[in-house]
Amino acid sequence: MDFTITTKAGSKRIAKLAFDYAKKTGRKKVSVITKANIIKTTDGNFLEVCKEVSKDYEGIELDDWYVDIAAAKLVDKNSRKDFEVLILPNLYGDILTDEAAQIQGGVGTAGSANIGKKYAMFEAIHGSAPRMVQQGLALYANPTSILRATVLMLNHIGFLKKAEKLENALNFCTRKGSKVEVTGFKDGASLEEFTNFLIEQLLK
């Protein structure tokens, strides 16, 4: 047997953070992901708190999904565009963020934000790839993860236009068929080549 603890205070803080992010960045929909139909006490409590918090954010729609269906919807390219901001308990968040990262190019392309009551930390979600240094491939490492973390940081500290510009440039540089593709190996672009290409887009 094992157990989880879900507090109303913690759930409320996470929900408010998600709705504040949606409001700040112009998103119009927030989706709560749980398994409240089965795990009724903890996930049910989490869902109810999110519904309560949503009442303070006029103009932002709230919907809710079971985690298994949400995972399936993310795989469907026609459905995934309906998601804008997700609120999830820790376990589901860990799983679905990896799934979403894989869709956009791999788990090494996602940034992360750890936002506390007083301090915030932004990082490459799966580390700095010391393995690549040992293998002599450091010059071919993909910097996308730390740059997406930078987007999150810029949003957090209020530089919304700069965050949007960097995010758009990253999306352009990492799109399928891009002329500069980082593979993590010597058959792909180097970190320097990718950086120069990104700077070109930022200066346009």
Backbone torsions as a table, in degrees:
resi	resn	phi	psi	omega
1	MET	NA	150.5	175.0
2	ASP	-144.1	171.5	-179.3
3	PHE	-150.6	158.7	173.9
4	THR	-125.0	156.3	177.5
5	ILE	-119.1	127.6	175.6
6	THR	-124.5	115.8	180.0
7	THR	-98.0	152.9	177.1
8	LYS	-66.5	-38.3	-179.5
9	ALA	-63.4	-45.2	179.5
10	GLY	-66.4	-41.4	179.2
11	SER	-63.1	-40.5	-179.1
12	LYS	-66.4	-39.6	-179.7
13	ARG	-64.2	-42.1	178.9
14	ILE	-66.3	-42.8	-179.0
15	ALA	-63.6	-44.5	179.7
16	LYS	-63.1	-39.8	178.8
17	LEU	-60.4	-43.2	-179.6
18	ALA	-65.4	-45.2	-179.8
19	PHE	-68.7	-37.2	176.5
20	ASP	-63.4	-40.3	178.2
21	TYR	-63.6	-44.2	179.5
22	ALA	-60.9	-44.0	-178.8
23	LYS	-65.5	-44.0	-177.5
24	LYS	-65.7	-36.0	-174.1
25	THR	-101.4	6.6	174.1
26	GLY	79.3	17.1	175.3
27	ARG	-77.6	148.7	-174.8
28	LYS	-112.7	-2.6	-177.8
29	LYS	-140.6	137.4	174.3
30	VAL	-123.6	132.3	-178.9
31	SER	-115.3	129.6	176.6
32	VAL	-96.3	129.2	-177.6
33	ILE	-114.2	118.4	179.6
34	THR	-145.3	-172.8	167.2
35	LYS	-129.4	49.9	-171.9
36	ALA	-66.4	-17.0	177.7
37	ASN	-74.4	-21.5	-179.7
38	ILE	-110.8	-49.4	-179.5
39	ILE	-95.5	79.2	-164.9
40	LYS	-72.9	-32.7	-174.2
41	THR	-78.0	-58.1	-176.1
42	THR	-75.5	-53.7	179.9
43	ASP	-67.0	-36.3	177.4
44	GLY	-62.1	-41.9	177.4
45	ASN	-63.3	-43.3	179.8
46	PHE	-59.8	-45.2	-179.4
47	LEU	-64.1	-43.7	-178.6
48	GLU	-65.0	-38.8	177.7
49	VAL	-63.2	-42.7	179.1
50	CYS	-62.3	-39.8	177.5
51	LYS	-63.9	-38.7	-179.7
52	GLU	-67.0	-43.9	179.9
53	VAL	-64.1	-36.0	-176.7
54	SER	-60.2	-24.4	-178.8
55	LYS	-64.5	-20.6	-179.7
56	ASP	-88.4	1.6	-174.7
57	TYR	-125.7	79.2	179.7
58	GLU	-64.6	137.7	178.3
59	GLY	92.9	-6.5	176.5
60	ILE	-112.2	119.2	-177.6
61	GLU	-77.4	141.6	174.4
62	LEU	-115.2	129.9	168.8
63	ASP	-132.2	166.8	-179.5
64	ASP	-135.4	147.8	-176.2
65	TRP	-134.7	150.4	168.3
66	TYR	-79.7	145.0	-169.6
67	VAL	-61.4	-35.0	-179.5
68	ASP	-68.0	-39.4	178.1
69	ILE	-69.8	-39.5	178.4
70	ALA	-61.1	-40.6	178.4
71	ALA	-61.5	-40.7	178.3
72	ALA	-67.0	-40.1	-179.8
73	LYS	-64.5	-34.1	178.9
74	LEU	-65.3	-32.2	179.1
75	VAL	-70.5	-30.2	-178.7
76	ASP	-82.2	112.0	-175.3
77	LYS	-63.3	-23.5	178.5
78	ASN	-80.1	-24.5	-178.1
79	SER	-94.9	-31.2	-171.9
80	ARG	-63.7	-25.1	-178.7
81	LYS	-67.5	-14.7	179.2
82	ASP	-75.4	-15.6	178.4
83	PHE	-87.2	135.7	177.3
84	GLU	-120.6	-59.7	175.8
85	VAL	-127.7	131.6	-179.9
86	LEU	-111.9	141.9	170.7
87	ILE	-116.4	124.5	-176.9
88	LEU	-141.0	146.4	166.5
89	PRO	-62.0	164.0	-169.5
90	ASN	-53.3	-51.7	-174.8
91	LEU	-60.6	-48.8	-179.1
92	TYR	-65.1	-37.2	179.1
93	GLY	-62.7	-40.9	179.4
94	ASP	-62.5	-41.4	-177.9
95	ILE	-72.1	-50.4	-174.0
96	LEU	-72.1	-30.2	176.8
97	THR	-68.3	-34.8	175.1
98	ASP	-67.1	-39.3	178.2
99	GLU	-63.0	-46.8	-179.7
100	ALA	-63.6	-39.3	178.6
101	ALA	-63.8	-39.5	179.3
102	GLN	-63.2	-36.6	178.4
103	ILE	-64.8	-38.2	-176.6
104	GLN	-83.8	-7.1	176.8
105	GLY	146.8	-4.2	178.9
106	GLY	130.2	156.4	-177.1
107	VAL	-64.3	-20.4	178.2
108	GLY	-80.9	5.7	-179.3
109	THR	-106.7	3.4	-175.2
110	ALA	-102.8	139.1	173.3
111	GLY	-96.7	167.6	178.3
112	SER	-143.0	155.9	178.3
113	ALA	-127.9	130.9	173.9
114	ASN	-111.9	103.3	-171.0
115	ILE	-111.0	113.4	179.0
116	GLY	-99.4	-173.9	-179.2
117	LYS	-69.6	-29.4	-176.0
118	LYS	-119.0	-36.2	-175.8
119	TYR	-124.6	161.0	176.1
120	ALA	-138.3	145.6	179.3
121	MET	-131.7	137.9	-176.6
122	PHE	-124.3	134.8	-173.2
123	GLU	-153.2	164.7	169.6
124	ALA	-69.2	124.1	-166.9
125	ILE	-62.9	-28.5	-179.4
126	HIS	-117.5	31.5	170.7
127	GLY	85.8	-171.9	-171.4
128	SER	-105.1	14.5	174.0
129	ALA	57.2	54.6	176.6
130	PRO	-60.5	-25.8	177.7
131	ARG	-57.0	-37.6	-178.1
132	MET	-68.7	-31.8	176.6
133	VAL	-65.4	-44.9	-179.7
134	GLN	-62.6	-32.2	-178.0
135	GLN	-89.8	2.7	179.8
136	GLY	74.7	23.8	-177.0
137	LEU	-113.1	15.2	-176.1
138	ALA	-56.0	-34.1	-178.1
139	LEU	-70.9	-10.4	-178.0
140	TYR	-113.2	13.2	179.8
141	ALA	-67.5	147.0	179.9
142	ASN	-87.9	118.0	-177.3
143	PRO	-85.8	2.9	-172.1
144	THR	-58.0	-39.5	-175.7
145	SER	-60.0	-49.6	-178.4
146	ILE	-70.1	-29.4	177.9
147	LEU	-72.4	-35.0	175.4
148	ARG	-70.3	-31.4	172.6
149	ALA	-64.8	-35.0	177.2
150	THR	-64.6	-38.4	175.2
151	VAL	-58.4	-45.5	179.4
152	LEU	-62.2	-41.3	179.8
153	MET	-65.0	-44.0	179.8
154	LEU	-62.0	-40.6	175.7
155	ASN	-61.7	-42.0	-175.7
156	HIS	-64.5	-38.7	-176.3
157	ILE	-93.2	5.2	170.6
158	GLY	100.3	3.9	178.8
159	PHE	-91.9	67.7	-170.8
160	LEU	-66.7	-41.4	-179.0
161	LYS	-66.4	-41.1	178.7
162	LYS	-65.9	-39.0	178.1
163	ALA	-62.6	-44.2	-179.5
164	GLU	-64.0	-40.9	-179.4
165	LYS	-64.5	-43.7	179.2
166	LEU	-66.8	-40.9	179.9
167	GLU	-63.4	-43.9	179.4
168	ASN	-63.5	-40.2	178.9
169	ALA	-65.7	-41.1	177.7
170	LEU	-63.2	-43.2	179.3
171	ASN	-60.7	-38.9	179.4
172	PHE	-68.3	-44.0	-175.4
173	CYS	-72.8	-23.7	-177.3
174	THR	-105.0	6.3	-179.0
175	ARG	-66.1	157.8	179.4
176	LYS	-63.1	131.0	-179.8
177	GLY	87.5	7.5	178.9
178	SER	-58.7	145.8	-177.3
179	LYS	-71.5	-16.4	176.6
180	VAL	-121.6	104.5	-176.3
181	GLU	-117.7	122.9	177.7
182	VAL	-89.5	124.2	179.8
183	THR	-109.4	-13.7	-174.5
184	GLY	88.4	1.2	179.3
185	PHE	-131.7	173.5	-175.7
186	LYS	-71.3	-9.9	176.4
187	ASP	-82.0	-7.1	-180.0
188	GLY	-109.2	-176.4	-180.0
189	ALA	-70.2	152.3	175.9
190	SER	-83.0	165.9	176.4
191	LEU	-57.5	-41.1	-179.8
192	GLU	-63.9	-43.1	180.0
193	GLU	-64.0	-42.3	178.8
194	PHE	-64.2	-43.9	-179.0
195	THR	-61.3	-43.9	179.4
196	ASN	-62.7	-39.6	178.2
197	PHE	-65.2	-41.6	178.2
198	LEU	-63.7	-43.4	179.2
199	ILE	-61.3	-39.1	176.5
200	GLU	-55.9	-44.8	-178.4
201	GLN	-68.1	-37.8	-179.6
202	LEU	-67.2	-30.0	-177.9
203	LEU	-84.5	-7.0	-178.7
204	LYS	-74.3	NA	NA
